[in-house]
Amino acid sequence: MISMVAALGILIHFLGPLSSKMVIKIKRDKPISDRKLITYITPQRSYDGFTIIGASICCGAFSQELLVEISNNKNVYGVLFFFLLGVLLPSVLWKLKNKVVAFRGRYVVNVDSIFFLPLTALSEELIWRFFLPLLLLTNSVESVAVSICISSIGFILLHIPIGGVKSIAYMSLFTLITVISYLTFGILAAIAFHISHNLFIHFFQPRKIKNFKTKPPVLSETDW
């Protein structure tokens, strides 16, 4: 019964990319006058909602196992290290591409950055690094390595509709780091890395050096 509930939660999460595509289609096909009804429903928020709900169901099913996992992994330095690594990863890659890191602007501080983004990152790590491997080990797979490998491949494949085929290389690197963080310091380290990484690329973006403004900003741009 517990496994069935957890499987339902994971299935709901799997519907996230499909729901995003449906929102895009609805917004495109609806008359402009009717689009105001779904102004606050975006493709990203649709994906986030399904993911958070799915993870919440899994937490209810495997609550005891999750509490044991968290209580056994309290390495603050390991969690802090991977939190900082989440910021460094995109920064270094942007620098290697000869880009500068630029703040997107104060308007990115919204309900997405405060609520949906951190909770979605937390939910994805719980599902892909903990709940799905645990579900596989409980029912069909006998090897921890195989269960982690299956969940890692699934995580990458699920993000292809979101980031496209070009994102496979980056998502593979991202997944490798999260798996390492989980195996070395536990689920909290993987969550810390994922949240800091997503927050950083939400607030900052890479820009070409020649297009980056070098003159002092006006007063309105510094008032944040």
N, C-alpha and C positions, 0 to 999 in steps of 0.2 A: 504493500500500500504506500509506504513512504517513498519507494523508488518511483512509483507511478506519479505521485504528486510532484516530485522533483523533475521527472521527465516532462510533465505538463508545463512546469515553469520554464524549462529550457526550450520547449516547443514555442511558447509564447515569445520568448526572446528571438527565436529564429524568424518569427513573423515581422520583426522590426524592419528589415530592408524592404520587404514587400509592402508594408504599410507606408513607408516613405515614398515609394513609387506611386502608390495609389493617391497620396496627397498631392503629388506633383501633377498627376493626371486630372484630379478633381479641380485643382486651382487653374489648370490650363483650359479645361473644357467649360467651366462655369462662366456665365455672363459676369461682366465686371460688377454689376449691381449686387450680385449674390456672393461675391468673394469676401465681402466684409464679414459675413457670418463665420468664416474660417480664417480670419486674419491672424489669430494667434496660434493656429495649428500649422506648423511648418514641417517639412520632411524630416528635419533633424529632431524636432521635438516628438514627432510620431515614433521614430526609432527609439529615442530615449525613453519614452513612456512604456513601450512594450518591454524594453530591457529592464527597467527598474521593477516593473510588475513581475516579470519572470524571475528575477533574482530574489524578490521578496517571497515568492512562493517556495523557491528552493531553500531559502533561509528557514522557513517554517518547517520544511521536511527534514532538513539536516541541521537543525539548530544545535543539538548536542555536539555533533562532530565539529561544527564551526567554532563553538565555544572552546572545545579542547584544542583545536588548531591555534586559535588566537592566544590562549593562555600558555601554550608551549613555545610561542615565538614572540619574545618581548625584547629583542635586540634593538635598542633605540638607535644605536650607531649605524646598524645595517639599514634600518628604515630610512634614516636621515641621508645616508649615502645614496640610496637609490632615488630618493626624492630629488636630490641635487642632480643626479644623473639624468632624470627626466627633463630637466631644464637644459643641461649641457648637450644632450644628443642632438636636438634640432639646431641648436646654436652652432655647434661644431660643423655639422653638415652644411649649414648655410654659409659659414665662413669658407669652407672648402670650395663652394660654388662661387666664391667672390661676391657674396651678398652681404649687406649690412642688416642688422636686426633693428626693426623700426616698430614703435608702438602704434597699434591700430587706431587708438583714440579712446577718449573716455566713454564713448557710447557703447563700447563692448562690455561695459559693466552693466549687466542686465540679468534677467531671470535665468537665462541660459548659463552664464558664467558662474552665477551664485548657487543655483540649485541643480539644474539638469546635468550640466557637464560633470561636476564632481561625482554625483550619484550614479551617473551612467558609467563612468570609469570604474568606480567601485563595484558596480553590478557586473560589468563585463569580467573583471578579474575574479570575482567570486564564482561566476558561472564557468569560465573557461579554464581557470587554474585550479579550482577546488571542487565545485559541484559536479561538473561533467566527468572529470577523471574518477572521482569517488563513485559516481553512478556506474561508470564502466567497470570499475574494479568490483563493485557489488554484484553485478549481474552477468558480465560476459568475459571481461579481460582479466587475466591473472597477473600481468606484468605492469608495474607502475610506469616504467619507461614507455611502454606501448600506449598506455592510456593518456599519458602526457603528450605523446607524439600525435595521437589522433585528435586530441583537443586543440593542439597548436595548429594543426593543418586546418581544422574546422574554423578556428578564429580567423586565420588568414583568408580562407575562402569566403567567409561571411562578409568580409570588408571589401571584397572586390567590387560588388555592386555600388559601394559607397565611394571608393577612391579610384576605381578603374584598374585595369590590368597593370598599368604603370606603377601602382602602389604595392605590388607584390614584393619587390625587393625590400622596400622600406618596412613593410609590415612584417616581413620575415625577420629582419633585424630587430624590430620592436618586440616581436614575440619571443625571440631568443633571449633578450634581456629580461623580459618579464618572467620567463621560465627559470632563468638563472637566479633572479632575485627571490622567486618563490622557493626554489630548492635550497638556497643558502640561508635565507633569513625569514622565510615564511610568507604567508599571504599578505601581511601588512606591508611588507617591503614592495611586493608587486603592486599593491593598491597605491602606495605612495608614489611609485615611479609613474604609473599610468595617469594619476590625477595631475601631478606636476607637469608632465609632458603635455597633456591636453590643455591645461590652463595656459601654459606658455604659448602654444601655437594659436590659442584663441586670442590672447592679448597682443601677440607680436607677429610680425610677418617679415619675410626676406625681401629686400629691395636691391636693385642694381645700384652700385655705388654712384654712377654718373647721374642717376635720377633722384638720388637722395638729397634732401634739402640740407645745405650746410649753413645757410644764413640763420641768425637767431630767430626763434619763433616769436610771433606776436603775442601780446598779453593773453588773448583769448585762447591760445593754444597751450599756454602753460598753466592755466587756471583749472586744475583737476586734482 
